[in-house]
Amino acid sequence: MTDLELHLRKFQKELSAGTVSLALLAVLGAASEPMYGYQIAKRLEREGEGVLSGKQSALYPVLRNLGAAGLLDSHVEPSVSGPPRRYYRITDAGRDVLREWAAAWRATRDSVDSVLEGPSA
């Protein structure tokens, strides 16, 4: 692996730390009913192109952390096709945090875009 690839991988890892939490809250905020981990991962793959970058296992610790913070509720249901599934839904506190994080994300994105694009003539 080249130095350039190593730098890119490190940068992507640092960027993904907060963006995965934001994306998870957004998916659950838009959901009409509770979702289990695999459903969330598939939705992120479909709509979030690269947010998880093929690492579905990274999803579960983030879901647990969001739950521990009171931003998600979860419950376990038996499954006819395999082991029991844990379903997640966003809480009212999670919706409030999602609004704040989304605003912070947009402000940061716009600010970084301005710097990357340089001064306008």
C-alpha positions, 0 to 999 in steps of 0.5 A: 500500500502506498503512502497516498493510500494510507493517508486516504484510508486514515482520512476516511476513517476519521471522517466516518466516525461521526458521519455513521452516527448521523446517517443511522439517525437519519435512516431511523428518523425517516423510517415509518417503523422500527428496523433491525440492523441488517435492514439499516445496513442495506438502506445505508448501502442503497442510499448512503453510497459508502457511508459504511464502506462495506463494514456492516459490523461497524454498525452495531457498536454505533447502534449500541452507543446511540441507544445508551445515549437515549437517542434510540430505543430497541427491542428483541423479537423472535425470527422465524428464519433465524436468531432473534432480531433487535429492532431499533427506533429513534426517540424524541431526543434522537430526533432533536439530536438529528436536527442539530447534527444535520444542521452542524453537518450542513454548516461544516460541509458548506464551510469546507466546500467554500475553502476547497473552492477558493475565493470567488472572483 
